[in-house]
Amino acid sequence: MKNCVIWTRVSTKRQEDNGGSLDDQRCKCEAFAKQNGYNIKGYFGGTHESAKTPGPLLKEMYHAIKKDKTISHIIVSVVDRFSRNVGQASTIIDELLKQNVVIVEAATSIDTSTREGIMMIKFKLTLAEWDNGNRTDKFISGRKHCLESGVYCGAAKPLGYDKHGKSLGTTFTINDKGKLIAKAFRWKLQGLANHQIINKLAAYGLEMSKQKLHHILTNPFYAGKIRHKMLEGKLVDGNQPCIVSYSDFLRVQDILSGKTGVYKHQKETPRFPLKRHVLCSKDHTPFTAYTVKRKNIDYYKCNLNGCKTNVSAKKLHYKYEELLRTYNIPKVLKPILHDIISTMMLSDNEEQRKNERLLKKQKTEYLNKLKACKIRFGTGDIDEDVYRITNEEYQEKLDNIELELAQCQKELSNHKEEVDEVFLICCKLDSLWKNSSLEIEQKLQNLLFPNGILWDKEIDNYRTFDENEALSVIARISRSYENKKEDFPEGKSSKVKLCA
Ligand SMILES: [Zn+2]
């Protein structure tokens, strides 16, 4: 009677599912042993759950073989069960041969007792590896095709998204966590440090490590792009909805890499807002602009041949502000204007109200947890140590939520003050013009002087209007506010833009 041990192993979950289960292998080996008169002295091997390398399991078997010299054979269902890697499997076979142990493949009856047998088994291993490699290639090219088509079909699901469908049919939707991640990007743009963002997120109920946050803020997936090593550095437009716009995402990257500080809305003042708006009083030619690079000084000039009207930008801008300062919004129009600004800024307010509701919900949740913990302590379900630690942890979370809530409510009460502030700025046309983005500057200019304004070289100033015309200008502004609010200091960004 020959003594043997049986080796079974699956290296991946997929192998197990594909009919190569441990039970199946074991059955085949046992049947083979019975038919060929082997006495089974033990079982070795493992499952996909064990360590990825067969090392420790093999050592166990080597040890048993050394201890029991009567074991002369190892039965495996198929030789590649030792390892899918030819080199590794060959080493194992050679190692066992040195100990005079013969490997028998149950599926084919081939064994390593002869040189031919050894050759055949190693050849089979090579074939198996080649086949395996082939399968991986097929798998990879399928994935690559998906990625190149803008479908992120990986097993991992980025936080903040729900995944639907499979392979090329994969789609994503933004979930509640995704909405919080959108806030994280906004907070980063506002200049918050990562640890502040982590605290804020925690207050809203999303716990996250520093590494995870960094990973999220640098992951272009959230800006609708796909980056993958299979795409070799190419950035592909994905089919997933954006959580942050790509331009904002790039700004966040700049902030993270320290290239720019916090991104400020219109950090640089527009260089030539009056280009084409101011006309030469002599010939009504719109001014063009240029810079004397040597001195880095900006000029406006009349481009008409022979007309040498030429003004420094500094002067033209300053005089424009001075002119605007002479126009005051009449008293009767002020309440209307105030009302309009308040409405414009309401969307900001709405966002804060949503935040407040979310935070209050979180607060209630933790208060309930705290209460439940107290009850469990009271009834003796948990001991004092556990109670104290849990209590502390919940309290800490609550403190964080309270802090965030207080800030949120402060911002809500600030709303009225902010409206007043913006109103004040809007009443001062000069500072409104000076502090706006180019787009708003130009809108304002066109609103005030739809046909442009003349620059008179002789008096070194703009040609001024009489009182009536000034009043009509104001009326025009008020009408514009009422009719197309979104058109003039637009929507919710007005606050940032006006106060910058
Ligand atoms: Zn001219």
Boltz pocket constraint, residues with backbone or C-beta under 6 A from the ligand:
constraints:
  - pocket:
      binder: B
      contacts: [[A, 280], [A, 281], [A, 282], [A, 283], [A, 284], [A, 285], [A, 302], [A, 303], [A, 304], [A, 307], [A, 308], [A, 309]]
      max_distance: 6.0
